[in-house]
Amino acid sequence: MQIIVQIFLVVAVIVMSLALMRGGSNARHLAIRRIMLVIFALVAAFSIFFPELLTFLARSLGIGRGTDLVLYGLIVSFLVFMATTYQRFRHMETTLTRLSRRIAIDETPLPWAAEASPADKNALLERAREPE
């Protein structure tokens, strides 16, 4: 029975990691994270009030102790946290790179505008900043 639980936990880790790493940080992923947080909080509160039920559940799954079941759950939760954090940092790096490039382009002096009159400079700057 324990091997079935282990296989289930490994499959859960793989599926959750792939699901969370696949997409961006849209409303669907945010909803999944919030639902998982609510489920985790409910299970944690339930296990605090009824620890013998957690031990019974662990023994029925063939794990042995309730603390081992909690440990397995924490490992899965930690891996999901790592996957979502990696995805969030990757998105932030992409946004920061695009912003840096935009600022560098906007603040670059235009060599052909140095000799123009102030009115012509403004017109040249406006034309240079227009998206193509």
Secondary structure, 3 states (H helix, E strand, C coil): CHHHHHHHHHHHHHHHHHHHHHCCCCHHHHHHHHHHHHHHHHHHHHHHHCHHHHHHHHHHCCCCCHHHHHHHHHHHHHHHHHHHHHHHHHHHHHHHHHHHHHHHHHHCCCHHHCCCCHHHHHHHHHHHHCCC
